[in-house]
Amino acid sequence: MKSQATLELSDVKAIAAAAEAEAIKNNWVVSIAIVDAGGHLLHFARMDGAAPLSAHIAPAKAHTSALGCRETKGYEDVINGGRFSFLSAPTVQGMLEGGVPIMKDGACLGAVGVSGVKSSEDAQIAKAGIAAIGL
């Protein structure tokens, strides 16, 4: 049997605080979602002024990143490269850059999804959050 690390509440709080700090530092208003390895929501925050739609997109990005164990930018690139049939993948909705997996020792512990600014900036915020726990 294999042992695997899991996110604890203290990790989730640290990721959320660092992601929010990155957004505030850059004067960006976003929604931030953190999920576990199964894509289940552990944390969600919609900053004041963030678009209502971002409250749906951020969790979808996080969910997709966690289930795929990869950044959602890869899915966006596949679709932009012409493989439109990928849009029919079941239960996969957040195929835009801004979902980043939380990886440790080759295992996906969960993911962070951010929505509200440019996709590359969403990813920057997510990565800043993950960096807060040393990953």
C-alpha positions as CSV (number, residue, x, y, z in Angstrom):
1,M,0.0,0.0,0.0
2,K,1.2,3.5,-0.8
3,S,1.1,6.5,1.5
4,Q,0.3,9.9,0.0
5,A,0.4,13.4,1.4
6,T,-2.9,15.2,1.6
7,L,-3.8,18.9,2.0
8,E,-4.6,20.0,5.5
9,L,-6.7,23.0,6.4
10,S,-3.6,24.9,7.4
11,D,-2.2,24.3,3.9
12,V,-5.4,25.5,2.3
13,K,-5.5,28.6,4.4
14,A,-1.8,29.4,3.5
15,I,-2.4,28.9,-0.2
16,A,-5.5,31.0,-0.1
17,A,-3.8,33.9,1.7
18,A,-0.8,33.9,-0.6
19,A,-2.9,33.8,-3.7
20,E,-5.1,36.6,-2.4
21,A,-2.0,38.6,-1.5
22,E,-0.6,38.2,-5.0
23,A,-3.8,39.4,-6.5
24,I,-3.9,42.4,-4.2
25,K,-0.3,43.3,-4.8
26,N,-1.1,43.5,-8.6
27,N,-4.5,45.3,-8.1
28,W,-6.3,42.3,-9.6
29,V,-9.8,41.3,-8.5
30,V,-10.4,37.6,-8.9
31,S,-12.1,34.5,-7.7
32,I,-9.9,31.8,-6.1
33,A,-10.9,28.2,-5.7
34,I,-8.9,25.4,-4.0
35,V,-9.9,21.7,-4.4
36,D,-8.6,18.4,-3.2
37,A,-7.3,15.6,-5.5
38,G,-10.9,14.5,-6.3
39,G,-11.8,18.1,-7.4
40,H,-13.9,18.7,-4.3
41,L,-14.0,22.3,-3.2
42,L,-12.0,23.1,0.0
43,H,-11.9,26.9,-0.3
44,F,-13.5,29.6,-2.4
45,A,-13.3,33.4,-2.3
46,R,-14.6,36.0,-4.7
47,M,-12.9,39.3,-4.1
48,D,-14.9,42.5,-4.1
49,G,-15.5,43.6,-7.6
50,A,-14.7,40.3,-9.3
51,A,-17.1,39.4,-12.1
52,P,-19.9,37.0,-11.0
53,L,-18.9,34.6,-13.8
54,S,-15.5,34.2,-12.3
55,A,-17.2,32.4,-9.4
56,H,-18.1,29.6,-11.8
57,I,-14.9,29.6,-13.8
58,A,-12.4,29.4,-10.9
59,P,-13.8,26.2,-9.4
60,A,-14.1,24.6,-12.8
61,K,-10.4,25.4,-13.6
62,A,-9.4,23.9,-10.2
63,H,-11.5,20.8,-10.7
64,T,-10.2,20.2,-14.2
65,S,-6.6,20.7,-13.1
66,A,-6.9,18.3,-10.1
67,L,-8.6,15.5,-12.1
68,G,-6.1,15.8,-14.9
69,C,-3.0,16.4,-12.6
70,R,-1.8,19.1,-14.9
71,E,-2.2,22.8,-15.6
72,T,-5.4,23.7,-17.5
73,K,-3.3,25.7,-20.0
74,G,-2.4,22.4,-21.6
75,Y,-6.1,21.7,-22.4
76,E,-6.5,25.3,-23.7
77,D,-3.5,24.8,-26.0
78,V,-4.9,21.5,-27.3
79,I,-8.2,23.1,-28.2
80,N,-6.5,26.2,-29.7
81,G,-4.4,23.8,-31.7
82,G,-7.5,22.6,-33.5
83,R,-8.5,19.5,-31.5
84,F,-12.0,20.8,-30.9
85,S,-13.4,17.4,-30.1
86,F,-11.7,17.7,-26.7
87,L,-14.5,20.1,-25.8
88,S,-16.8,17.1,-25.5
89,A,-14.7,15.5,-22.7
90,P,-17.1,14.5,-19.9
91,T,-17.2,16.5,-16.7
92,V,-14.4,18.7,-17.9
93,Q,-15.4,22.4,-17.9
94,G,-12.5,24.6,-16.9
95,M,-10.2,24.3,-20.0
96,L,-8.7,27.7,-19.7
97,E,-5.3,28.7,-18.3
98,G,-5.5,29.5,-14.6
99,G,-5.9,26.0,-13.1
100,V,-2.7,24.7,-11.5
101,P,-2.2,21.4,-9.8
102,I,-0.7,21.1,-6.3
103,M,1.9,18.4,-6.8
104,K,4.1,16.6,-4.3
105,D,6.4,13.6,-5.0
106,G,4.7,13.1,-8.3
107,A,1.2,12.9,-6.8
108,C,-1.6,15.5,-7.3
109,L,-2.9,16.7,-3.9
110,G,-5.4,19.1,-5.4
111,A,-5.4,22.3,-7.4
112,V,-5.9,26.0,-7.4
113,G,-8.2,27.7,-9.9
114,V,-8.3,31.5,-10.4
115,S,-10.4,33.6,-12.7
116,G,-10.9,37.3,-13.2
117,V,-7.9,38.7,-15.1
118,K,-5.8,37.5,-18.0
119,S,-5.4,33.8,-18.0
120,S,-1.6,34.0,-17.5
121,E,-2.2,36.3,-14.5
122,D,-4.7,33.9,-13.1
123,A,-2.0,31.2,-13.3
124,Q,0.5,33.5,-11.7
125,I,-1.9,34.0,-8.7
126,A,-2.5,30.2,-8.4
127,K,1.3,29.5,-8.5
128,A,2.0,32.2,-5.9
129,G,-0.5,30.4,-3.6
130,I,1.0,27.0,-4.1
131,A,4.5,28.4,-3.4
132,A,3.3,29.4,0.0
133,I,3.4,25.8,1.1
134,G,6.8,25.1,-0.4
135,L,5.7,23.3,-3.5
